[in-house]
């Protein structure tokens, strides 16, 4: 185990660079075990490595921290206790929840780190995505050559857990539709470093598009009822799946256990009773989250929390004076004109390089546009 701190080795994936952002934090015991188990990761070139996605302050646990407990001193013992297969079994037994990162310093725009983990023989890509709080489309785009249903024992699976922050105010909730990812910037308490939470999300299908623009939270409810609009009831009836006029709280309610209501009429941020669809474009316009993620977010947001919904298929940002580009497939309604993505990439790069000199790697930019993996790629030559 290198170093007694949780300053993990960097990873590089197809030109991406991972690094720890912020100081190592004292993590709850579940997170300690998970970090130890996640030591079984690989660099993409097959070299054994040790890394955690940006050492987030709280990646997969909502347990209370234990005062005076530093996980780094326990990692070697945990690793020595478990053989590799047992470690992975324990890893997959732990509950997932959001990644929480310190906001990067002024001049930097990236959080997290891209890593790879080995699949077990019984894993699917979707299992791994759920465990590590990654959306379905995110993990599929990052692993185009891996079978989603049978990755295979030991197959390296890329975890796209590094993100360029969207161009928006670092306040309240920001949803980037092409990315299908939600960012939450809580108000930092006095003396506390600002943080950002990030979650995968589902958005509206093309015929039920989630609207762009700024709005706010107006209310929230635990155990919501669902009154499906007539248009939705008609759609279900035509598909042979009639809906009641009101769906009470419970396991059959598609809103899940928590709902956050927006000033946009009929639009909500809510949980789900069908977790497999999170990270895809499957809703009727609302923002759908994993049950464990909405449970975590629900008590954090209050009425009048600002919400900004953006359409940024390309994001560019800096990390340690290196410029990165993150490209996602555009929304379906924007794909008829391929020039729109090129324009979005150019605008993102120009916005990021304002006031800073940089020599661009045009080959890397073109490769990112073609691949659209959603993984930040280095595009500066110096």
PyMOL commands that set and color helices and strands:
alter all, ss='L'
color gray80, all
select helices_A, chain A and resi 29-37+72-81+84-93+125-131+136-142+206-208+230-238+275-277+291-298+332-334+339-353+362-371
alter helices_A, ss='H'
color red, helices_A
select strands_A, chain A and resi 12-13+16-17+41-42+48-49+99-102+110-112+115-118+156-159+162-164+172-176+181-185+195-200+203-204+213-222+258-262+268-270+281-283+287-288+306-310+314-319+322-327+377-378
alter strands_A, ss='S'
color yellow, strands_A
deselect
rebuild
show_as cartoon
